[in-house]
């Protein structure tokens, strides 16, 4: 279990250092802020527009980053031949893939929670409802399943 946790943490740190993923997060933040600005154009439905467009940006960001990261993460390990070094140790392929997947889940969870909090902070009214938590959880589960 310690090996899987170490591999997941290393994968998480590796994804944080990737410039492409940081650009994706910045684009998602810009989309959320733009949804706030579009919401200010409406007199009565500003908060609703913010939460609808904000959750759309949240879903697009997590799905796109999850698909791209899931597709390139193991391929990059094979291309750089670091997986050969890792798999020579007493670590099965299942534990290797599980550690990579858990690191990716941790990375996407960080993005998901931070963008959801940004949406809640931009909403001036208290729009914190249980239904919003279910929506964020559904987006997270969808992105975790897509990258599998």
C-alpha positions in Angstrom: 0.0 0.0 0.0 2.9 2.3 0.7 4.2 1.8 -2.8 0.9 2.7 -4.4 0.7 5.8 -2.2 4.2 6.9 -3.1 3.5 6.3 -6.8 0.3 8.2 -6.6 1.9 11.2 -4.8 4.8 11.2 -7.4 2.2 11.2 -10.2 0.3 14.0 -8.6 3.5 16.1 -8.3 4.4 15.3 -11.9 1.1 16.5 -13.1 1.4 19.7 -11.1 4.7 20.4 -12.8 3.3 19.9 -16.3 2.8 23.3 -18.1 0.0 22.0 -20.3 -2.2 21.1 -17.3 -1.5 24.4 -15.6 -2.6 26.2 -18.8 -5.8 24.1 -18.8 -6.5 25.1 -15.2 -5.9 28.8 -16.1 -8.3 28.5 -19.0 -10.9 26.9 -16.7 -10.5 29.8 -14.2 -10.9 32.3 -17.0 -14.1 30.5 -18.2 -15.5 30.6 -14.6 -14.7 34.3 -14.3 -16.2 35.0 -17.7 -19.3 33.2 -16.6 -19.5 35.6 -13.7 -19.1 38.6 -16.1 -21.9 37.2 -18.3 -24.0 36.8 -15.3 -23.6 40.4 -14.3 -25.3 41.4 -17.6 -28.6 39.9 -16.4 -30.7 41.8 -13.9 -32.4 38.9 -12.3 -30.7 35.6 -13.2 -27.0 36.5 -12.7 -26.4 33.9 -10.0 -28.1 31.2 -12.1 -26.1 32.0 -15.2 -22.9 32.0 -13.1 -23.6 28.5 -11.7 -24.8 27.0 -15.0 -21.9 28.3 -17.0 -19.4 27.8 -14.2 -20.4 24.1 -13.8 -20.1 23.8 -17.6 -16.5 25.2 -17.4 -15.8 22.9 -14.5 -17.0 19.8 -16.3 -15.2 20.7 -19.5 -11.9 21.3 -17.7 -12.0 18.1 -15.6 -13.1 16.0 -18.6 -10.6 17.4 -21.0 -7.7 17.3 -18.6 -8.7 13.8 -17.4 -8.9 12.4 -21.0 -5.6 14.0 -22.0 -3.7 13.1 -18.8 -5.1 9.5 -18.9 -4.0 9.1 -22.5 -0.5 10.5 -22.1 0.5 9.5 -18.6 1.4 5.9 -19.1 2.6 6.5 -22.7 5.1 9.0 -21.4 6.3 6.5 -18.8 6.9 3.9 -21.5 8.5 6.4 -23.9 10.9 7.7 -21.3 11.5 4.2 -20.1 11.0 5.1 -16.4 8.3 2.3 -16.1 11.0 -0.3 -16.8 13.0 1.0 -13.9 9.9 1.1 -11.6 8.7 -2.4 -12.7 12.1 -4.0 -12.0 11.3 -3.5 -8.3 8.9 -5.8 -6.5 5.9 -3.9 -7.8 3.2 -5.5 -10.0 1.8 -3.9 -13.1 -1.6 -3.6 -11.3 -0.1 -1.6 -8.5 1.8 0.6 -11.0 -1.4 1.4 -12.9 -3.4 1.9 -9.7 -0.8 4.3 -8.4 -0.9 6.3 -11.6 -4.7 6.3 -11.6 -4.9 7.5 -8.0 -2.4 10.3 -8.6 -4.6 11.4 -11.5 -7.7 11.2 -9.4 -6.0 13.3 -6.7 -5.0 15.9 -9.4 -8.5 16.1 -10.9 -10.0 16.3 -7.4 -7.9 19.3 -6.6 -9.0 21.0 -9.8 -12.6 20.1 -9.2 -12.7 21.3 -5.6 -10.8 24.6 -6.3 -13.0 25.5 -9.3 -16.2 24.6 -7.3 -15.0 26.8 -4.5 -14.3 29.6 -6.9 -17.8 29.4 -8.3 -19.2 29.5 -4.8 -17.1 32.5 -3.9 -18.1 34.4 -7.0 -21.8 33.8 -6.3 -22.8 36.7 -4.2 -25.9 35.1 -2.9 -25.7 31.9 -0.8 -26.3 29.4 -3.5 -24.7 26.6 -1.5 -27.2 23.8 -1.8 -27.0 20.0 -1.5 -27.9 19.8 -5.2 -24.7 21.7 -6.1 -22.7 19.2 -4.1 -24.3 16.4 -6.0 -23.6 18.1 -9.3 -19.9 18.5 -8.4 -19.7 14.9 -7.2 -21.3 13.7 -10.5 -18.7 15.7 -12.5 -15.9 14.2 -10.5 -17.2 10.7 -10.9 -17.7 11.2 -14.6 -14.1 12.5 -15.1 -12.7 9.7 -13.0 -14.5 7.1 -15.0 -13.6 8.6 -18.3 -9.9 8.5 -17.6 -10.0 4.9 -16.6 
